Every structure is written in structure tokens, then in C-alpha cells.
Amino acid sequence: MGLWPAETEAWIRAVGVDGAAIARDCRTAGIALSAMNVLLDGMRVKHRLRGGEPAFAVLARAASSGRCLSE
């Protein structure tokens, strides 16, 4: 995925051990690692992603509420 080891470890802490695909999708969608704790409709971004909500759906949800998930 082109991540530094420390960045990979941070993504794993945020989205879980099987989070490589989630991390890839987030990077593709422009969702920053720093956005994982952002609350959207009462649920943190990382929990939405872990629960199976696609990264682009999370991004759209954030945009509809005026939130930015990029750096």
C-alpha cells in the first residue's frame, strides 16, 4: 500500500488487524487516519468502517453533515 511501518501500525490500531483493505479504501477515498475518531451520526468513523460501511459511504455521510475527513 505504500505505507511506512509506523503508519501501517497506526491503521491497524484504528481499524483492526484485517484493516489493510479498509486502509487502502480510506486512502483512495481521501479519508485521513486522523479522522478515525470523528463522530458521524453518533458513531465514530473507525466503527463504521469496522462494521462494513464502505469508505466512500462514510465520506458521503461526512460531506452531507459538513464534515471533512481529509487531513
C-alpha positions in Angstrom: 0.0 0.0 0.0 3.0 2.3 0.1 2.8 3.0 3.9 5.6 3.4 6.3 5.7 0.7 9.1 4.6 3.2 11.7 1.7 4.3 9.6 0.7 0.7 9.0 0.7 0.1 12.7 -1.5 3.2 13.3 -4.0 2.0 10.7 -4.1 -1.5 12.4 -4.7 0.1 15.8 -7.5 2.2 14.2 -9.4 -0.3 12.1 -8.1 -3.7 13.2 -5.6 -6.4 12.1 -7.6 -7.1 9.0 -7.7 -3.5 8.1 -5.4 -3.4 5.1 -8.3 -3.3 2.7 -10.0 -0.6 4.8 -6.8 1.4 5.0 -6.4 1.2 1.2 -10.1 2.2 0.7 -9.7 5.1 3.1 -6.6 6.3 1.3 -8.3 6.0 -2.1 -11.4 8.0 -0.8 -9.2 10.6 0.9 -10.1 9.7 4.5 -7.2 10.5 6.8 -6.1 8.3 9.6 -6.7 11.3 11.9 -10.4 11.1 11.1 -11.0 7.7 12.6 -12.3 9.2 15.9 -14.7 11.7 14.2 -18.3 11.2 15.2 -20.8 10.8 12.4 -24.4 10.4 13.4 -23.4 9.2 16.8 -20.8 6.6 15.6 -17.0 7.0 15.1 -15.7 6.7 11.6 -13.5 3.7 12.6 -16.5 1.8 14.0 -18.5 2.5 10.8 -15.6 1.1 8.7 -15.1 -1.9 11.0 -18.8 -2.6 10.7 -18.6 -2.8 7.0 -19.7 0.6 5.8 -17.7 1.4 2.7 -15.2 4.2 2.8 -17.0 6.2 0.1 -20.3 5.9 2.0 -18.6 7.2 5.2 -17.1 10.1 3.1 -20.5 10.9 1.7 -22.1 10.8 5.2 -19.4 13.2 6.4 -19.9 15.5 3.4 -23.7 15.6 3.9 -23.1 16.8 7.5 -20.5 19.3 6.5 -17.6 17.4 8.0 -14.2 16.9 6.3 -12.3 13.7 6.8 -9.1 14.5 5.0 -6.0 15.8 6.7 
